Amino acid sequence: MRRALVILSALLPAAVLAAPDGYFDLLPGVTLETGDTWIAEGKRFRLYGVQSCLRGTSYTDSHGQKRDCGEASLAVLAAYIKDTRPVCAPVAKKDDTAYVACYATVGNQRLDLANVLITSGYAFAALNGEGLPYHVPYAVAEQRARDERAGLWQFEDVQHPAILLSREVNARNKKASP
């Protein structure tokens, strides 16, 4: 009987094989806002502990061309969604955003989507207001990607989005204080 179930599940379309309880499918067709945030069925989701490159920031590719860093992060997230069809579970909610953890099954392995994005060099460990990572293993993965010059880290002028975001906050605070 078990063998029959395995064969039957292999023959069923992926859409029939629903995500486990507490999880939901992350399928192509969602509206990607950034390389870490999307909208599906009118709800906003963001990968927990991840910061993608900011749209409108740039890096210079190996051909000397300026490229949008945020668009690169977004394209890689779209590719991973299409190729791995992750499943996600909410881990926190703030305002109108559900923060989620997602995993993809590749072969017989389950991979943390956030970790995959960070180790491939197309996302970064998100930092809290004190400059500490929300999830320390992602900071370790980021350092490894940086050391290996993976993804965006291969380009000399790529800037960590946390630096840019902190500059923006500091500038706003400076304006607000008399």
Secondary structure in CASP SS format (residue, H / E / C, confidence):
PFRMAT SS
TARGET T0000
AUTHOR 0000-0000-0000
METHOD secondary structure of the structure
MODEL  1
M C 1.00
R H 1.00
R H 1.00
A H 1.00
L H 1.00
V H 1.00
I H 1.00
L H 1.00
S H 1.00
A H 1.00
L H 1.00
L C 1.00
P C 1.00
A H 1.00
A H 1.00
V H 1.00
L C 1.00
A C 1.00
A C 1.00
P C 1.00
D C 1.00
G C 1.00
Y C 1.00
F E 1.00
D E 1.00
L C 1.00
L C 1.00
P C 1.00
G C 1.00
V C 1.00
T E 1.00
L E 1.00
E C 1.00
T C 1.00
G C 1.00
D C 1.00
T E 1.00
W E 1.00
I E 1.00
A E 1.00
E C 1.00
G C 1.00
K E 1.00
R E 1.00
F E 1.00
R E 1.00
L E 1.00
Y C 1.00
G C 1.00
V E 1.00
Q E 1.00
S E 1.00
C C 1.00
L C 1.00
R C 1.00
G C 1.00
T C 1.00
S E 1.00
Y E 1.00
T E 1.00
D C 1.00
S C 1.00
H C 1.00
G C 1.00
Q C 1.00
K E 1.00
R E 1.00
D E 1.00
C H 1.00
G H 1.00
E H 1.00
A H 1.00
S H 1.00
L H 1.00
A H 1.00
V H 1.00
L H 1.00
A H 1.00
A H 1.00
Y H 1.00
I H 1.00
K H 1.00
D H 1.00
T H 1.00
R C 1.00
P C 1.00
V E 1.00
C E 1.00
A E 1.00
P E 1.00
V E 1.00
A E 1.00
K E 1.00
K E 1.00
D C 1.00
D C 1.00
T E 1.00
A E 1.00
Y E 1.00
V E 1.00
A E 1.00
C E 1.00
Y E 1.00
A E 1.00
T E 1.00
V E 1.00
G C 1.00
N C 1.00
Q E 1.00
R E 1.00
L E 1.00
D E 1.00
L H 1.00
A H 1.00
N H 1.00
V H 1.00
L H 1.00
I H 1.00
T H 1.00
S C 1.00
G C 1.00
Y C 1.00
A E 1.00
F E 1.00
A E 1.00
A C 1.00
L E 1.00
N C 1.00
G C 1.00
E C 1.00
G C 1.00
L C 1.00
P E 1.00
Y C 1.00
H C 1.00
V H 1.00
P H 1.00
Y H 1.00
A H 1.00
V H 1.00
A H 1.00
E H 1.00
Q H 1.00
R H 1.00
A H 1.00
R H 1.00
D H 1.00
E C 1.00
R C 1.00
A C 1.00
G H 1.00
L H 1.00
W H 1.00
Q H 1.00
F C 1.00
E C 1.00
D C 1.00
V C 1.00
Q C 1.00
H C 1.00
P H 1.00
A H 1.00
I H 1.00
L H 1.00
L H 1.00
S H 1.00
R H 1.00
E H 1.00
V H 1.00
N H 1.00
A H 1.00
R H 1.00
N H 1.00
K H 1.00
K H 1.00
A H 1.00
S C 1.00
P C 1.00
END
